[in-house]
Amino acid sequence: MIDFWTDQERLDRALAEWATLERIATDRWRCEAVERAGGGRRWCAEVTVEGPGVLRWRVTDGPVA
């Protein structure tokens, strides 16, 4: 399951209807969620795999930092 959250191709397919992701470093992603009324929200997140079955997702810049 951890592989899913670190594989951009899988994430692009799974989130295509409501978000876009851009990998900006090994452990950092730029995300944009599309809002139904138009526009969207952007943020950057750090994804860290800390062991088997342990993944950390931390917003580093954006609306919920």
C-alpha positions, 0 to 999 in steps of 0.5 A: 500500500505504501508504494501507491502513495509514492508512485506518481503514475498511480496517484495521477490515475487515482486522483485525476478527477479532483487533484493534480500532483507534481513531484518536486523532490524525492519526498516533496509534492506540489498538489492542487485540488480542483474545486467544483465552483472553479479555481482550486487550492494549492499546497506542498507536502512532504511524504516520508516512508518510515517503515513497513506500513508507516507513511507520514504526509505533512503539509509544508506550505499551503492552506493547511500548513 
